[in-house]
Amino acid sequence: MNTAIRFASCLTAALLLGGAARADDVMKKDGILVNAAGMTVYTFDKDTAGSGASACNGPCIEAWPAVAPPASVAAPYSVITRADGAKQLAYQGKPLYLFKKDSKPGERNGDNFKDIWHVVKD
């Protein structure tokens, strides 16, 4: 394997292991939204629907990784561009997040966290 390919592979692995959310389809399961791995998806009350921006940055985004959009997005989903230039999936105009302390599918440890984080119910 040449050096450039090895570097790209290591960089991709580091980003995934570092908490960056992969592009993933989001679906309804048991009345809430989850990603394809079954991990619960959340919204943040400090985000304004339709603003096209996320209020979760710095240490916040480390604990609440942004859900990256899949290649194709249709309503009620949309894509916003974060302050760092990364793309983030939004539902009904609100950016979507995972919670780092959810370690297995179905966990909802972030629901009502500090009364500003909520599972997305449908």
ABEGO torsion letter per residue (X at the ends): XBAAAAAAAAAAAAAAAAGBBBBBBBBBBGGBBBBAAGBBBBBBAABBBGAGBBABBEAAAAABBBBBBBABBBOABBBBBBAAGBBBBBBGGBBBBBBAABABBGBAAABGBGGABBBBBX
